[in-house]
C-alpha cells in the first residue's frame, strides 16, 4: 500500500485477514536449524520457526532463553553459527551491508519501552524514517505521518515531546514510527512491558489491527500470556535454546505439556526451576560459605 489514500481508520475489513484475505501459503520468515552462542555459551540449539504473511506470531519463554536473540538474527545484527534465517526468501546472514540495509527498510521494530528520540517531537519521530529513506516532499511526509498517528489514536499529540507522553502513549508513537515505511515485517520486543491494563489492551488490539489492515507479519516477543493469546495466530515456546512447543491460542490453553502449563499458569514448581543452581541451603549455612 502506498500513499495517504489508504487511511487505516477507513478500512473496515479488519477480521477478514484472519479468514484468508491477506494470508497465503508463503512464509515471510523461515528459521531452519539455527544455532547461536555467545562465546562458549550456547543460546539457540537448532531452532525451527516459520511465520506466514498476515500472521501475528508470539515467541514466549523464560528470561534468557534466546527470544530477543532470535529478533537480532532476523534483523541481521548477528549471524547464526549454523543454520539459516530467511526473510522474504533472502538469507539474512549472507547479505552484504547494502543488501542488509535494503532488507531492513522493509522491516519495522518496536523496541522495549518505545526508544523514541527524546529531543524531537512526536511528529518528527514518526517522520524520521520517511525523511531518511525516501525522497518524498514534506507535504507528502506530513500526510503519511498524520495517517500513522491517526491509526494509533494520537494525531492530536503530533506536537508533543516524548517527555510529555505517558508510557502507553509513547509505545503507540513508537508503533506509528515502526509502520511509517509500511513494512512487510514488524518485530516487537516486549511491547506490553510496564503498561497499565488499558494501555496494554489498546496496544494488543493495535498490533492485531495493523497486522490485519496492512497485511504485514508481526513477530512478538513477550511474557504476557493473557494479552498475547487474545491476538495471536500462533505461539512458539522457547526453552533452553530450543522450541519446546507451538500451537494456536486454543492449543496452548489446552496443553498438558509441563513447561507450557507452568508458563501459562505462572507456577513456581515445574520444569523451569525457581532457584538458580546452588549448594544445599542447609550445607551452605552450616559451612558458612562466603561469596566474593
PyMOL commands that set and color helices and strands:
alter all, ss='L'
color gray80, all
select helices_A, chain A and resi 8-10+16-19+67-75+92-94+97-104+122-133+138-151+155-157+162-164+167-178+197-214+225-231+249-254+258-265+281-287
alter helices_A, ss='H'
color red, helices_A
select strands_A, chain A and resi 27-38+41-52+56-60+82-87+90-91+107-110+185-189+217-221+234-239+242-247
alter strands_A, ss='S'
color yellow, strands_A
deselect
rebuild
show_as cartoon
